[in-house]
Amino acid sequence: MKKKRKFNPTILAIETSCDDTSIAILKNNKIIFNKTITCYDTYKRYQGIIPELAARSHADNLNCLLNDVLNTTKINIKEIDYIAYTNKPGLIGCLNVGKIFAKTLSYLFNKPLIPIDHMIAHAFSFCINKNNILQYPFLALDVSGGHTIIYLFKSINEYIIVNQTTDDAIGEALDKIGNELGLPYPGGISLDKIFNKLKTNLPFIKHNHPTNDFSFSGVKTYAKNLINKNEDKIAIGSSFLKWCVDELINKIKWYEKCYDVKFVSIGGGVAANTYLRSQINKLKSKVYLVDKKYCGDNAAMIANLANLIA
């Protein structure tokens, strides 16, 4: 069991795993500042993220964000106890920019570093500012543009992956079908906006057995072929979104029966999806949903996990 620490650290956190640049400060177990710069407009013309541009954007934004943090919170950087940063997974160039920035601050102000796994931070994002609800074991569903994972956490340091995608992540699949339908970028958010449960009756491929790994590549190809034969964007988009969410729920229900868990949590960018949130709340287990403002990539979740392991 983790020993009770003698103080509550003040943590500066940096997140640069993909296209969002984010800095947060946690003090007395609460996030007192979290700001994220999102560059949707930059990538609209490309219908996707360009790693080189994203890395340059981080380099341009970090200094401004840090100054904003310190000026807004009136915290002197010498008051910081730890500097946390995302070290994996993510775009290599983007991670490197954040790592160099964090290491530079660490060197200049003699502050210890805490490297953070981005996906584990998503898994614990449900308890940002609510650490008192944390109990083990629990199941965590991580759903984002790059990952689809179900974790079983026995402690913060002991966990297993009980299922994960073998190809596309759910967020990537939703974005691509949204783009195929000509919806505004990012496609996954646009699919959420047009979703109509009354128009989810298009025939789709059967779901795999719950113990099979997640796979969204086949259904994505099926949907693309359907787009060429059907002009009803709402029906195709809604049916595809429902299939993807049902696939998540089917597997969660299976593992919910397999393990005696205290609750089920959900985190990641796709955790903001309206239909997914409505369906996961119907589980037999207690469910903790991440606050929508912390669903996407953000430094608050990096600070939160750093605080739990510091």
Salt bridges, closest charged atoms under 4 A:
GLU15 OE1 - HIS118 ND1 3.39
ASP41 OD1 - LYS44 NZ 3.44
GLU52 OE2 - ARG56 NH2 3.08
ASP68 OD2 - LYS35 NZ 2.57
ASP168 OD2 - LYS220 NZ 2.61
GLU172 OE2 - LYS176 NZ 2.76
ASP232 OD2 - LYS199 NZ 2.66
ASP246 OD2 - LYS242 NZ 2.63
GLU247 OE1 - HIS207 ND1 2.74
GLU247 OE2 - LYS251 NZ 3.29
ASP297 OD1 - HIS118 NE2 3.12
ASP297 OD1 - HIS122 NE2 3.17
